[in-house]
Amino acid sequence: MTFASFKNARIVRSGLLDEGGRRLDCNPYMSGALEARDALKRLQTVDRLSTVTERIYHAGREGRTWVDDPQYGVPFLGSSDILSADLSALPLLSKRQVERNPLFKLGGAWTLITRSGTIGRMAYVRSEMAAMACSEHVLRVVPNPELIPPGYLYAFLSSRYGVPLVVSGTYGAIIQHIEPEHIAELPVPRFAPDIESRIDQAIARSASLRDEASRTLERAITELLVKAFLPAMPTGGAVTPFSVSSVSASSLQRRCDGFFHSRYHLDATAAIKQSGRFQTLAQFTSSIVEPNRFKRIVLNADSGGVPLFGTSSIFWNDPEASYYLPSKLAEPYIVSSNTLLVPRSGQLQGVIGRPVLPYGDIIGGAVSEDAIRINCHTPVEAGLLFVFLTSDYGLRQLKARAFGSSIPHLDVRQIGECLMPELDPEVADRIGRAGLRVSELRSEALRLERGARRAVEEQIEGS
């Protein structure tokens, strides 16, 4: 029941306060957890999360020791990284620290839940994530595969019935948290083995497609470097490593900042020039555009509006729209598979300069003006440029062109001056189709995962 005079107000029975341990904060009562719990009560078979899992835990707080060399480090997933489609640019945590505290390491088919800050974001541990280290700000839910299919458990927890139950355990005023004991008794609905198995297989297949997308991109980058006669460049270490270089006075007319003239940048451009055949991005593309800022008119999700994505969510496995816009307002900001998206601002260690080839709902959706559009003539050319700009040769040029101290920015004119190698048409077509395949695999993985969640929700509602 809600009060007519308040948009978000609800009457809570005193009995519900007793059940919630006399909690007087709003989370348990406003998150939808009570409705989800009541829906699950109608089911014939419900287990507790603690009875179908081997363990629910996090790594515990301790200082981190970072390293630059992959030989001495383990890729480290922060609480936002677990949502990412591309895990190739993760920082490295010392192997010695991970050996001292094995709780950092992940296992395959686990469910990860963010436990502080933004609570309740979830990810399924696919093969490429297994054995990586993960932040203490992420809960590990380790399923017992003999008692419950891991993919089914993830599909339920990440569904519109599972998430409210998880979030209802949140506590804290400024920085909110949940602990393992807050979700240990969470109810888990059970259905016929064939139903749970089918949902589990969809999640496992989705994870497999995301692994395949990563391998496809990696192979495409390797082939591009070989065919362009470009040596592999070291990827470890800081984005702004110390270096010493000398430049002519004429090259300082437009850029005087040291990072632009550092070896980090010059080594990449020199190798491309030495390869013999190259062109600028301005010559290869149809246009490079920085959209204007605009005033939002926000619609509800069920209004038929166009979803608008920010520059953080376009990197996620399941991109989440910030809100929805009227079609006319959104039209100039809608992107297609011919367009690459490059965040124009942010920290050098973050998303600035990292390209995204649209997938899932991003294709045909609107994207914030904070993403520069690199428009290509065809989707295959967009796939080729995506592969190149994802490589170290592309990333180094884009990041080196950022300007500003506190929040660096990119300029569309300078992006057009980036160099890329020219390839034989047959090779360029093959690599471009591989880049396009990455988008297709990620889209299919997203479709399967969402379908699995819907299947869980339909079973709950049908029962």
C-alpha positions in Angstrom: 0.0 0.0 0.0 1.3 3.5 -0.8 0.3 7.0 0.3 -1.3 9.0 -2.5 0.6 12.1 -1.3 4.0 10.6 -1.5 5.6 9.1 -4.7 7.6 6.5 -2.8 6.0 5.7 0.5 4.7 2.5 1.9 2.9 1.2 5.0 4.8 -1.5 6.8 3.1 -3.9 9.2 4.7 -4.2 12.7 5.0 -8.0 12.0 7.4 -7.3 9.2 9.6 -5.2 11.5 9.9 -8.2 13.8 10.8 -10.5 10.9 13.5 -8.0 9.7 15.2 -7.9 13.1 13.6 -4.5 14.0 15.4 -2.8 11.1 14.1 0.8 10.7 15.9 1.7 7.5 14.0 1.6 4.2 16.0 -1.0 2.2 14.2 -4.2 3.3 10.8 -2.7 2.8 11.2 -0.5 -0.3 13.5 -2.7 -2.5 10.8 -5.1 -3.6 12.2 -7.8 -1.3 8.9 -8.4 0.6 7.0 -8.9 -2.7 9.7 -11.3 -3.9 9.7 -13.2 -0.6 5.9 -13.5 -0.7 6.1 -14.8 -4.3 8.6 -17.5 -3.3 6.5 -18.5 -0.3 3.8 -19.8 -2.7 6.3 -22.3 -4.3 6.3 -25.9 -3.2 10.1 -26.3 -2.9 12.4 -23.6 -1.6 15.9 -24.1 -0.3 18.1 -21.7 1.7 21.2 -20.3 -0.1 23.5 -21.6 2.6 22.2 -25.2 2.0 23.0 -25.3 -1.7 26.4 -23.6 -1.6 29.8 -24.7 -0.4 30.7 -21.3 0.9 29.8 -17.5 0.8 32.7 -15.2 1.5 34.9 -12.3 0.5 38.7 -12.0 0.5 39.0 -9.7 3.6 40.7 -6.3 3.8 44.4 -6.0 3.3 46.8 -3.7 1.5 47.5 -4.5 -2.1 50.9 -5.0 -3.8 50.8 -4.1 -7.5 53.3 -5.3 -10.1 54.0 -4.4 -13.7 55.3 -7.7 -15.1 52.7 -10.4 -15.9 55.3 -13.0 -14.8 54.9 -11.8 -11.2 51.3 -10.8 -11.2 47.7 -12.0 -11.4 45.0 -10.0 -13.1 42.9 -8.3 -10.5 39.2 -7.6 -10.8 37.7 -4.6 -9.0 34.0 -4.5 -8.1 33.3 -2.7 -11.4 35.6 -4.9 -13.5 33.5 -8.0 -12.8 30.8 -6.5 -15.1 33.3 -5.9 -18.0 33.1 -7.6 -21.4 36.8 -7.0 -22.0 39.2 -8.1 -19.3 42.5 -7.5 -21.2 43.5 -4.3 -19.4 43.3 -5.3 -15.7 45.9 -4.3 -13.2 48.2 -7.0 -11.8 48.2 -8.1 -8.1 51.4 -9.7 -6.8 51.4 -13.5 -7.1 53.1 -13.7 -3.7 50.2 -11.8 -2.1 47.7 -14.1 -3.8 49.6 -17.1 -2.6 49.5 -15.8 0.9 45.8 -15.2 0.8 44.1 -17.7 -1.6 40.8 -16.1 -0.9 41.6 -13.6 -3.6 41.4 -16.3 -6.3 38.1 -17.1 -8.1 36.8 -20.4 -9.2 34.8 -21.2 -12.3 30.9 -21.0 -12.3 30.8 -19.0 -9.1 28.4 -16.1 -8.7 30.0 -12.7 -7.8 28.0 -10.0 -6.0 29.2 -6.5 -5.4 28.9 -5.9 -1.6 29.7 -2.2 -1.1 28.9 1.0 -2.8 26.5 -0.1 -5.5 25.1 -3.3 -4.0 23.9 -6.3 -5.9 25.5 -6.1 -9.3 26.3 -9.7 -10.3 28.6 -11.6 -12.7 29.0 -15.3 -13.5 32.7 -16.5 -13.4 33.5 -17.6 -16.9 36.6 -19.5 -17.8 38.8 -16.5 -18.5 38.0 -15.1 -15.1 38.7 -18.3 -13.2 42.0 -18.1 -11.2 42.0 -14.3 -11.4 42.2 -12.3 -8.2 39.2 -10.3 -7.1 38.5 -7.4 -4.7 37.2 -7.8 -1.1 34.3 -5.6 -2.2 32.9 -8.6 -4.1 31.1 -11.6 -2.4 31.8 -15.0 -3.8 28.9 -17.4 -3.8 30.3 -20.9 -4.4 27.6 -23.3 -5.5 27.6 -27.0 -4.7 27.1 -28.5 -8.2 25.8 -31.7 -6.6 22.9 -29.9 -5.0 22.2 -27.1 -7.6 23.2 -26.3 -11.1 25.6 -23.2 -10.9 24.1 -21.4 -13.9 20.6 -21.8 -12.5 21.6 -20.3 -9.2 23.2 -17.3 -10.9 20.1 -16.8 -13.1 17.9 -16.7 -10.0 20.1 -14.5 -8.0 20.5 -12.0 -10.8 16.7 -12.1 -11.7 14.1 -9.5 -10.6 13.3 -11.8 -7.7 16.8 -12.5 -6.5 18.3 -9.0 -6.7 15.8 -7.3 -4.3 16.4 -10.1 -1.7 20.1 -9.5 -1.9 19.8 -5.8 -1.7 17.5 -5.9 1.2 20.4 -7.0 3.4 22.2 -3.8 2.8 23.3 -1.7 5.8 25.1 1.5 6.4 24.4 5.2 5.7 27.2 6.7 3.7 28.9 3.6 2.1 26.5 0.7 2.2 27.6 -2.9 2.6 26.3 -6.5 2.8 28.1 -9.4 4.4 27.8 -13.2 3.7 25.5 -13.8 6.7 23.0 -11.3 5.3 22.3 -13.5 2.3 23.0 -16.9 3.7 19.3 -17.6 4.5 18.0 -16.1 1.2 15.3 -18.4 -0.3 16.2 -20.2 -3.5 13.2 -21.7 -5.5 13.6 -25.2 -6.9 12.0 -26.7 -10.0 12.1 -29.9 -12.0 15.7 -31.0 -12.8 15.2 -30.6 -16.5 14.1 -27.0 -16.1 17.0 -26.1 -13.9 19.4 -27.9 -16.2 18.1 -26.0 -19.3 18.6 -22.7 -17.5 22.1 -23.7 -16.3 23.1 -24.7 -19.9 22.0 -21.3 -21.2 24.1 -19.5 -18.7 27.1 -21.8 -19.4 26.7 -21.3 -23.1 26.5 -17.5 -22.6 29.8 -17.6 -20.6 31.4 -19.7 -23.3 30.4 -17.2 -26.0 32.0 -14.4 -24.0 35.2 -16.4 -23.7 35.1 -17.0 -27.4 34.7 -13.3 -28.1 37.8 -12.6 -26.0 39.8 -15.2 -27.9 38.5 -14.0 -31.3 39.6 -10.5 -30.5 43.0 -11.6 -29.3 43.6 -13.7 -32.4 42.5 -10.8 -34.6 45.0 -8.4 -33.0 47.8 -11.0 -33.3 47.1 -11.5 -37.0 46.9 -7.7 -37.6 50.3 -7.2 -36.1 51.8 -10.0 -38.1 50.3 -8.9 -41.4 51.3 -5.2 -40.8 54.8 -6.2 -39.7 54.4 -4.6 -36.3 56.3 -6.1 -33.3 54.3 -7.0 -30.2 54.6 -4.2 -27.6 54.8 -4.7 -23.8 51.4 -4.2 -22.2 52.3 -4.3 -18.5 53.0 -1.4 -16.3 51.7 2.1 -15.9 50.0 4.0 -18.8 52.4 6.9 -18.2 55.8 5.1 -17.6 59.0 7.2 -17.2 60.9 7.7 -20.4 63.4 10.1 -21.9 63.1 11.3 -25.5 64.2 14.2 -27.7 61.9 15.9 -30.2 62.4 18.7 -32.8 61.2 22.2 -32.0 58.7 22.1 -34.9 56.9 19.1 -33.3 56.1 21.3 -30.2 54.0 23.8 -32.1 50.7 22.0 -31.3 51.5 19.8 -28.3 54.0 20.7 -25.5 53.0 18.1 -22.9 55.6 15.4 -22.2 53.3 12.4 -22.4 52.5 13.1 -26.0 56.3 13.1 -26.8 57.1 10.1 -24.6 58.5 6.8 -25.8 55.1 5.2 -24.8 53.6 7.1 -27.8 56.5 7.6 -30.1 57.5 3.9 -30.1 54.0 3.1 -31.5 53.9 5.7 -34.2 57.6 5.0 -35.3 56.8 1.3 -35.7 53.8 2.0 -37.9 55.8 4.4 -40.1 58.6 1.9 -40.5 56.0 -0.7 -41.6 55.9 1.2 -44.9 52.1 1.5 -45.6 49.9 3.6 -43.3 47.1 6.1 -43.2 45.4 8.4 -40.7 42.1 7.6 -39.1 40.6 10.7 -40.8 41.5 9.1 -44.2 40.1 5.7 -43.3 36.8 6.7 -41.7 33.8 8.6 -43.0 33.7 11.0 -40.0 34.8 11.5 -36.4 32.2 13.3 -34.4 31.8 14.7 -30.9 28.1 15.1 -30.2 26.8 18.3 -28.5 25.5 18.3 -25.0 21.7 18.2 -24.7 19.0 18.6 -22.1 17.5 15.2 -21.1 13.7 14.5 -21.1 13.5 11.3 -19.1 10.9 8.7 -19.8 10.0 5.5 -18.0 11.4 2.2 -19.3 8.0 1.0 -20.5 7.2 4.2 -22.3 8.6 3.0 -25.7 11.5 5.5 -25.5 15.0 5.0 -26.7 17.5 3.7 -24.1 20.4 6.0 -23.4 23.7 4.5 -22.3 26.6 6.2 -20.5 30.3 5.6 -21.2 30.7 3.2 -18.3 27.9 0.7 -19.1 28.9 0.4 -22.8 31.8 -1.7 -21.6 29.6 -4.1 -19.5 28.6 -7.6 -20.4 25.0 -6.5 -20.0 24.9 -2.7 -20.8 22.4 -0.9 -18.6 20.5 2.1 -19.8 20.8 5.2 -17.7 17.2 6.2 -18.7 15.0 6.5 -21.8 14.5 9.4 -24.2 11.8 10.5 -26.6 12.7 9.2 -30.1 13.1 12.7 -31.7 15.5 13.8 -28.9 17.5 10.6 -29.1 17.8 10.4 -32.9 21.1 12.3 -33.2 22.7 10.1 -30.6 21.6 6.7 -31.9 24.5 4.4 -32.9 24.8 1.6 -35.5 27.2 -1.2 -36.1 29.2 1.1 -38.4 30.2 3.3 -35.4 33.0 2.9 -32.9 32.5 4.6 -29.5 35.5 6.1 -27.6 35.0 7.8 -24.2 36.3 11.4 -24.5 37.1 12.0 -20.9 38.2 10.1 -17.8 41.4 8.9 -16.1 44.3 7.5 -18.3 44.2 4.3 -16.4 40.4 4.1 -17.0 38.1 4.0 -20.1 39.3 7.1 -21.9 40.5 6.2 -25.3 39.3 2.6 -25.1 37.1 1.7 -28.2 33.8 -0.1 -28.1 32.2 -1.8 -31.1 28.4 -1.6 -30.2 26.6 -4.9 -29.3 23.3 -5.9 -27.7 21.0 -3.0 -27.0 23.7 -0.4 -27.7 23.1 -1.1 -31.4 20.0 1.1 -32.2 20.2 2.7 -28.8 21.4 6.2 -27.9 24.8 6.8 -26.3 25.8 9.8 -24.2 27.6 12.7 -25.8 30.6 11.8 -23.6 31.5 9.1 -26.3 33.1 10.3 -29.4 31.7 8.6 -32.6 34.2 7.2 -35.2 31.9 6.5 -38.1 33.1 3.9 -40.7 31.8 3.2 -44.2 30.8 -0.4 -43.5 30.4 -2.7 -40.4 33.5 -4.7 -41.6 35.6 -1.6 -41.7 34.3 -0.7 -38.2 35.4 -4.2 -37.1 38.9 -3.7 -38.5 39.3 -0.4 -36.8 38.0 -1.8 -33.5 40.7 -4.5 -33.7 43.4 -2.0 -34.4 42.4 0.6 -31.8 42.1 -2.2 -29.1 45.7 -3.2 -29.8 48.5 -1.4 -28.0 49.3 0.6 -31.1 45.8 2.1 -31.1 45.4 2.6 -27.4 48.8 4.2 -27.0 48.0 6.8 -29.7 44.5 7.6 -28.3 45.6 7.9 -24.6 48.7 10.0 -25.6 46.4 12.5 -27.3 44.4 13.1 -24.1 44.9 16.6 -22.6 44.2 18.1 -19.2 45.5 17.4 -15.8 42.6 16.6 -13.4 40.1 15.0 -15.9 41.9 14.4 -19.3 39.9 14.8 -22.5 40.2 13.8 -26.1 39.8 16.0 -29.1 38.2 14.7 -32.3 40.7 16.5 -34.6 43.7 14.9 -32.9 42.0 11.4 -33.0 41.9 11.8 -36.8 45.6 12.2 -36.8 46.2 8.7 -35.3 48.1 6.4 -37.7 47.0 2.9 -38.7 48.6 0.4 -41.0 47.2 -0.3 -44.5 46.6 -4.0 -45.2 45.9 -6.0 -48.3 42.1 -6.0 -49.0 41.7 -9.7 -48.3 43.5 -9.5 -45.0 41.7 -6.4 -43.9 38.3 -8.0 -44.7 39.1 -11.1 -42.7 40.3 -9.1 -39.7 37.3 -6.8 -40.0 34.9 -9.7 -39.9 36.7 -11.1 -36.9 36.2 -7.8 -35.1 32.5 -7.8 -36.1 32.2 -11.4 -34.8 33.3 -10.2 -31.4 30.2 -7.9 -31.3 28.0 -10.7 -32.5 29.2 -13.2 -29.9 28.7 -10.6 -27.1 25.2 -9.9 -28.4 24.3 -13.6 -28.5 25.7 -14.2 -25.0 23.6 -11.3 -23.7 20.5 -12.8 -25.3 21.0 -16.2 -23.7 21.7 -14.8 -20.3 18.6 -12.6 -20.3 16.5 -15.5 -21.6 17.7 -17.7 -18.7 16.7 -15.0 -16.2 13.3 -14.7 -17.9 12.8 -18.5 -17.7 13.4 -18.4 -13.9 11.0 -15.5 -13.5 8.3 -17.2 -15.6 8.7 -20.4 -13.5 8.2 -18.4 -10.3 5.2 -16.5 -11.7 3.6 -19.6 -13.3 3.9 -21.6 -10.0 
